[in-house]
Amino acid sequence: MLADLAGVLAEARAQGRGVAAFNVIHLEHAQALVGAAEDVGLPVVLQVSENTVRFHGALAPLAAAARVLAEAATVPVVLHLDHAVSTDLVEEALGAGFTSVMFDGSTLEDSENRAVTRAVVDRCHAAGVSVEAELGEIGGKDGVHAPGVRTRPDEAAQFARDTGVDALAVAVGSSHAMTHRTAVLDLDLIAAIAAQVPVPLVLHGSSGVPDDGIQAAVRAGMTKINIATHLNAVFTAAVRERLAADDALVDTRKYLGPARAAVRAEAARLLALVALR
């Protein structure tokens, strides 16, 4: 069933568990992720990033496929636009039936970030759509690891009040696009931010965080856990293994199928992990 991010996160936060959010790059990802959520009976967030929209050349085709899968699911599925820097793309997502958007104004000057984010929130809330924003440089989207950057609890609380966002991504030691799970999170900082910020917190760059670190972050106050690169690695490894086993293979279903199954199994494991099961 298609679900609203704010409601899914509020329930999880009240229960002291996390919700996993995974990036969708193509149809096989969406199928695997919805299947994984149904396998473990937990909600899931399907994320389509602005980078993925650029790769496909349009939002509508992938969005339509993901929405069909979400609506047919037996568990809550949030359809989320991730790391949108274009307000035009946000508007397109509203028309495509997304139930959540993440507006990324983290590279803007502070006052402009707050003003634009507030305007996005007002527009999305009028359409019944949740909004996530980011405060602090999490790093890694352009290959830059910024481990020293941290979000201040008082600034995060003020930002949430100023903008009215439903969820806030904060910088606590992770970085986007990490291929090794070596990131060390500042758990005391997570707890301090969670104590002051009235909305659920989001951990970006979770692919670089080991299992025990992810669970510790949820216990410290994180609710939405974004994982993308790790599942891309799982998918790619399965494709490589299948192709290496048969030099004559040309039917794409013969290697995309195993890759989809591998992502489904690992996503199910991560969904349970994040939910502290």
N, C-alpha and C positions, 0 to 999 in steps of 0.2 A: 504494500500500500504506500502511496506517495505521502510523505510526512514532512512536517515543518521542523526546521533545525532547532528553533528556540524551544519547542515543546520536548523534542527528543533529548536535548542537552539538559533541560531543567529536571526532567525525570531522572536522568543518569546522575546528575549532581546531587540530587536529594538522596539518592541511594548510595552515594560514595563510589560509583563506578565510572569507567570511561567509555567513550564511544569512538570506534575506529572510523577514520575517513580515508578512503583510498582513491587514487587518481584513475580516471578512465581515459585511455588514449584511443581505444578502438572497441568494437563490439565485443570481442572475446573477453576483454577486461570486465565490461559491464555484466556479461553473463556469469563470469566466474564470481564476481563480488556479490551479486544478488543471490546466487546459489549458495555461496559460503554463509551468508547471513541467515538463509533459511535452514542450512545444515545445523547451525548452533542456536537458532531461535533468538537472534539479537538484531537490533537496528544497525543500519550501516549508512554511511554518507558516501554517495557517489560524486566525485569531484571532476569537473571538466575545467581545465585551466585555460587562461587566455593563450598561453603558448600552444596548447593542443588545438585550439580554435584556429590559430595561425597556421599550424601544420596541415589541417584539413582544408583550410581556405574558407570555412563557414562553420557556424555553430549549429545550425538547424538539423543536419542529418544525424550527427552523433547524439544530439540532445533528444531528438525524437525517439531514437532507439532506446536510449537510457530511460526515458520517461515511460515507454511501453513496458519495459521490464519492471520498473519501479511500481507502476500501477497494478501489475499482475502479481507482485510479490506477496507472500503471506506474513511478512514482517515489515516494520516501518523502514522506508528507504527515502533518504533525503537526496534531492537533486540539487547540487551545489556548484555554483560558478566560482572557480578558485583563482585567486591572484589577478583579479581584473583591475587594470589600470585605466581602462576606458569606460567612461560613463555611458557611451553609446552601446557598448557591449552589455553593460548591466541592463539597459533598457531592452535590448534584444532578448536577454535571458528571461526577463519578466514575461515577454510575449511568448516565449518558448515553453513556459510552464515550470521554470525553476522555482524551488521553494526556498532557496537560500542563495545569497551571493557573498563573496568575500571581496570587498573593495580594498585594494592595496595602495594606499597613499603614503606609504612609509618613506618614499624618496622625496616627497613634497616638503616644503617648509612647514613648520609645525602649525602655524595658524591656518595656512591654506589646507593642510591635511584635515584639520578639524572641521573647517567650513565645508569642504567638498564631501567629507564623510557624513556630516550631518545632513547635507542635502540628499545624499544617496539613501540614508536611513529613512528620511521623511518620505521619499518616493517609494521605497520598497515596502515600508510599513503600510502605506496607503493601499498597496497591492496585496497585503497579507504575506509578505516575504521577509525572511530573517536576514540580518546583516552581520557579518564578521569583519573585523578590521585588524590591523597590525600596528603595534607600537614598539619601536626599538628595531634595530637592524639585526635580523636573524641571519642574513647572509647566505651565500651559497648559490643563489639563483643564477649568478653570472660566474660561478666558479670561485667565489671569494668566501673564505672561511673567516668568520669574525667572532672568535671565541671570547674575546674580551668585552664585547658589547652586552649590556644588560639593561632590562627595563626596570625603572624605579617604581616601587609600589604606589607612592603618592601620585606620580605622574600618570600611571595606569588608571588609578581610580578617577582622577580628574578627567582624563580622556574619555572614559566610559560615560561619565556624567555629561560631558560636553556634547558628545555625539549621539548618545542613545543607542549604541550598538547592542546586539544580542549576545555577542561572543567576542573575545579579544585574544588575539595571538600575541604572545610576549616573548622576549628574548631572554632565555635562561641557560644557554649553553649549547644548544643544538644548532645545526646548520643544514641548509637545504643541500640535496644532491650528494650526500655522503655515501660512499660505497663500502665503508668499513664501520662496524658498529662500536665505535670507540668514544663517542661523545660522553662527557661527564656533566650531568645537569646540576644546577645549584638548587638543591631541594629546599634549603632554608628560604631562598628567594621566592621559590614557587609558593611556599606556605605564606610568606609575607604578602605577596601580591594577592593571593586568594582571599586572605583575611580582609583586604581593603576594597577589592574590586567586586561590584555587585553582580557581575555576569560571569558565565562559565569561561574558563581559560582554555586556550588552544595551544598545543605544542606542534609547531612546524618542524620539519627536519627530523622526524622521529625514526627515519630509516637508519640514522647514524647512532641510535641509542640502543643498547642491549636490552634484552627482555626484562631483567631485574630493574634496570633504570626506568623503563617505561612504567612498570607497575609501581615503583617508588614515586614517580611523578604523579600518577593518578592518586595515590594515597596522600600526597602532599597538597593536592588541589587542582591538578589538571583534569579536564573533562574530555575535550575533543583531541584526538591523537591522529595527526596526519602522517600517512605512510605512502610513499610513491616509489622512490628509487629501489627500495628493497624488493618490492613485487616485480618491478621491471627486471631486476636481476634474476629472479626466480623464473620468470617467463622466458627470458633470453637463454638461460641455462638449459631449460627443457627443449627449446628449439635446437640449440647447438647439439645436444645429446642425440636427438632424433635424426638430425641431418648427418651427423657423424656415423651413425649406425647403418645408413643406407645411402650410398653415393648416387643411386639411381632414382631416389625419391623426387618427384616433381609435384605431387598432389599436395597443395598447401594445407588441406584439412588434416593430413597425416602428421604434420608437426605443430600446427596451431591448436589442434585438439588436445594433445598432451600438454602443451604449454598452458592452455586454459585450465585443464584439470590440476596442474601443479599450482597455479595461482589460487584456484578455489580452495585447495587443501591448506595452503599457507595462510590465506586470508581468514579462513575459519579458525585456525590456531590463533592468529593475532586478535581476532574479534573477542575470543574467549579470554585471551591474555589481558587485553585492555579492560575488559569487564571484571577483572580480578576473579575469574572462575578457577 
